[in-house]
Amino acid sequence: MTAPVVLVPGLGLGPESYAPTVRDLGTPYRVVTLPGYGEPVRHGDDLQTEALARRLADRVTEPSVLVGHSASCQIVVATALARPELVKSLVLLGPTGDVETSGWTTLAERWVRSAVWESARLVPVLAPQYARTGLVSMARAMEVARRYDLAAAIGRLGCPAVVVRCEHDRLCPPGWAQRIADLAGAEVWTLPTGSHMPVLTNGPEVVTFIKRAAGVYNGQ
């Protein structure tokens, strides 16, 4: 029996960011948006990672594979820690959360170094998603996310996990990906193409890891 899949968009992104991935997923899935992660931030929204994890857990009804991208990796990890009975495994795509390099200047520099490797064809795909979430909402969510210490949290995971990054991703450099994988006792893989948007640029490769985590191939 395969586990259902729950996908959480990255900061500012929406359900359509996973379109190239779910096209060939072949197992039950749902995309859950959250304030700053596909939804505008409303007055009174608690953007702390643990609070967003509670909102996510409220929409997970059975043991599932949770998939995070970029800053939403922190949310799925926090969900696994708070509600382990709801999580079969985690797939972390280009995870951020290194508090040692979370200053705005460093983040901006790494974002630029990652973005130059992305195709210009992504602009019309990303622009409406960012517009829907809103730049102010994204900034507020990022201000909180950049203070969440993923390395301190991930070592307490009690479920399997896999960390996946792309060759040209500077927001999730290889040393950082290896560090959190080691802390979690997880696999780590670097895809030979792409940058910080593997959900859009490396869908067929990403879906392979999700299918394996869901038990599509081995029937677990």
C-alpha positions as CSV (number, residue, x, y, z in Angstrom):
1,M,0.0,0.0,0.0
2,T,1.4,3.4,-0.9
3,A,1.3,6.4,1.4
4,P,-0.4,9.6,0.3
5,V,1.8,12.5,-0.5
6,V,1.4,16.1,0.9
7,L,3.3,18.8,-0.9
8,V,4.0,22.2,0.6
9,P,5.1,25.0,-1.8
10,G,8.2,27.0,-1.2
11,L,8.1,30.6,0.0
12,G,5.8,32.6,-2.2
13,L,5.0,29.7,-4.5
14,G,1.6,28.1,-5.1
15,P,0.2,24.6,-6.1
16,E,1.2,25.1,-9.7
17,S,4.9,25.0,-8.7
18,Y,4.5,21.3,-8.3
19,A,2.8,20.8,-11.7
20,P,5.9,19.3,-13.4
21,T,6.3,16.9,-10.5
22,V,2.8,15.6,-9.9
23,R,2.2,15.1,-13.6
24,D,3.8,11.7,-13.3
25,L,3.4,11.0,-9.6
26,G,0.8,8.3,-9.9
27,T,-0.2,8.2,-6.2
28,P,-2.7,10.2,-4.2
29,Y,-1.5,13.6,-3.3
30,R,-2.6,17.1,-2.2
31,V,-0.9,20.4,-2.2
32,V,-1.3,22.4,1.0
33,T,-0.7,26.1,0.9
34,L,0.0,28.2,4.0
35,P,0.4,31.9,4.8
36,G,3.5,33.1,2.9
37,Y,3.6,29.8,1.1
38,G,0.9,30.2,-1.6
39,E,-1.4,32.3,0.5
40,P,-1.2,36.0,1.5
41,V,-0.5,36.6,5.1
42,R,-3.7,37.8,6.9
43,H,-3.9,40.0,10.0
44,G,-3.3,37.8,13.0
45,D,-1.6,34.9,11.2
46,D,1.1,33.3,13.3
47,L,4.1,32.8,11.0
48,Q,6.3,30.9,13.5
49,T,7.4,27.6,11.9
50,E,5.8,25.6,14.7
51,A,2.4,27.4,14.2
52,L,2.5,26.8,10.4
53,A,3.3,23.1,11.2
54,R,0.2,22.9,13.3
55,R,-1.9,24.3,10.4
56,L,-0.3,21.7,8.1
57,A,-0.9,18.9,10.5
58,D,-4.6,19.8,10.7
59,R,-4.9,19.0,7.0
60,V,-3.0,15.7,7.1
61,T,-5.5,12.9,7.9
62,E,-3.3,9.8,7.7
63,P,0.4,8.8,7.7
64,S,1.8,10.6,4.7
65,V,5.0,11.5,2.8
66,L,5.5,15.2,3.4
67,V,7.4,17.1,0.7
68,G,8.9,20.5,1.4
69,H,10.7,22.9,-1.0
70,S,13.2,25.6,0.2
71,A,11.9,27.3,3.3
72,S,8.8,25.0,3.6
73,C,11.2,22.1,4.4
74,Q,11.4,23.7,7.8
75,I,7.6,23.4,8.2
76,V,7.5,19.7,7.2
77,V,10.3,18.9,9.6
78,A,8.5,20.8,12.4
79,T,5.3,18.8,11.6
80,A,7.2,15.5,11.8
81,L,8.6,16.5,15.2
82,A,5.2,17.6,16.6
83,R,3.0,14.9,15.0
84,P,5.2,11.9,14.1
85,E,2.1,9.7,13.8
86,L,1.1,11.7,10.7
87,V,4.5,11.3,8.9
88,K,5.8,8.3,7.1
89,S,8.8,10.0,5.6
90,L,10.1,13.4,4.4
91,V,11.4,14.6,1.0
92,L,13.3,17.9,1.4
93,L,14.0,19.7,-1.8
94,G,16.6,22.4,-1.7
95,P,16.1,23.0,2.1
96,T,17.1,26.3,3.6
97,G,17.4,27.0,7.3
98,D,21.1,27.5,8.0
99,V,21.0,30.2,10.7
100,E,24.7,30.7,10.4
101,T,24.2,32.1,6.9
102,S,20.7,33.6,7.3
103,G,21.6,37.3,7.2
104,W,19.6,39.2,4.5
105,T,22.7,40.2,2.6
106,T,24.0,36.7,2.5
107,L,20.6,35.3,1.4
108,A,20.3,38.0,-1.3
109,E,23.7,37.2,-2.7
110,R,23.0,33.4,-2.7
111,W,19.6,34.0,-4.3
112,V,21.2,35.9,-7.1
113,R,23.9,33.3,-7.6
114,S,21.2,30.7,-7.8
115,A,18.8,32.7,-10.0
116,V,21.4,33.2,-12.8
117,W,21.2,29.5,-13.5
118,E,17.4,29.5,-13.8
119,S,15.8,29.6,-17.3
120,A,14.1,32.9,-18.3
121,R,11.1,30.7,-19.1
122,L,10.4,30.4,-15.4
123,V,9.6,34.1,-15.1
124,P,6.0,34.0,-16.4
125,V,5.5,30.9,-14.3
126,L,6.8,32.4,-11.0
127,A,5.5,35.9,-11.4
128,P,1.8,35.2,-10.9
129,Q,2.5,32.9,-7.9
130,Y,4.6,35.6,-6.2
131,A,2.0,38.2,-7.0
132,R,-0.8,36.1,-5.5
133,T,1.1,35.5,-2.2
134,G,2.4,39.1,-2.2
135,L,5.9,40.5,-1.7
136,V,5.1,41.8,1.8
137,S,3.7,38.5,2.8
138,M,6.8,36.8,1.5
139,A,9.1,39.2,3.3
140,R,7.2,38.6,6.6
141,A,7.3,34.9,6.2
142,M,11.0,34.9,5.3
143,E,11.9,37.1,8.3
144,V,10.6,34.2,10.5
145,A,11.9,31.3,8.4
146,R,15.4,32.6,8.4
147,R,15.6,32.4,12.2
148,Y,14.5,28.8,12.4
149,D,17.4,26.5,13.1
150,L,16.9,23.5,10.9
151,A,20.1,21.9,11.9
152,A,19.1,22.0,15.6
153,A,15.7,20.5,14.8
154,I,16.4,17.9,12.2
155,G,18.5,15.7,14.4
156,R,15.4,14.8,16.4
157,L,13.6,13.3,13.4
158,G,12.2,9.8,13.9
159,C,11.2,9.1,10.3
160,P,13.2,8.4,7.1
161,A,14.1,11.4,5.0
162,V,15.9,12.3,1.8
163,V,17.6,15.6,1.0
164,V,17.6,16.6,-2.7
165,R,19.4,19.6,-4.2
166,C,20.5,20.7,-7.6
167,E,24.0,21.3,-8.8
168,H,23.8,25.1,-9.1
169,D,21.7,25.8,-6.0
170,R,23.6,28.3,-3.8
171,L,20.8,28.7,-1.3
172,C,21.2,25.0,-0.5
173,P,24.9,24.4,-1.0
174,P,26.4,20.9,-0.9
175,G,28.0,21.3,2.5
176,W,24.7,22.4,4.1
177,A,22.7,19.6,2.4
178,Q,25.2,17.0,3.6
179,R,25.2,18.5,7.2
180,I,21.5,18.2,7.7
181,A,21.4,14.8,6.0
182,D,24.0,13.5,8.4
183,L,22.1,15.0,11.4
184,A,18.9,13.3,10.2
185,G,20.5,10.0,9.2
186,A,19.1,10.8,5.7
187,E,20.2,10.2,2.2
188,V,21.5,13.2,0.2
189,W,21.4,13.6,-3.6
190,T,22.6,16.3,-5.9
191,L,20.9,16.4,-9.3
192,P,23.3,17.2,-12.1
193,T,21.2,20.1,-13.5
194,G,19.0,22.9,-12.1
195,S,19.3,25.4,-9.3
196,H,16.8,26.3,-6.6
197,M,13.6,25.4,-8.4
198,P,13.8,21.6,-8.8
199,V,10.0,21.3,-8.5
200,L,9.8,23.2,-11.8
201,T,13.0,22.2,-13.6
202,N,13.6,18.7,-12.5
203,G,10.1,17.2,-12.0
204,P,10.8,13.7,-13.4
205,E,13.8,13.3,-11.1
206,V,12.1,14.7,-8.1
207,V,9.1,12.4,-8.6
208,T,11.4,9.4,-8.4
209,F,12.4,10.3,-4.9
210,I,8.8,11.0,-3.9
211,K,7.5,7.7,-5.3
212,R,10.2,5.8,-3.5
213,A,9.3,7.5,-0.2
214,A,5.6,6.7,-0.8
215,G,6.4,3.1,-1.4
216,V,5.2,3.2,-5.1
217,Y,8.1,1.0,-6.2
218,N,8.5,-1.4,-3.3
219,G,5.0,-1.7,-2.1
220,Q,5.9,-0.8,1.5
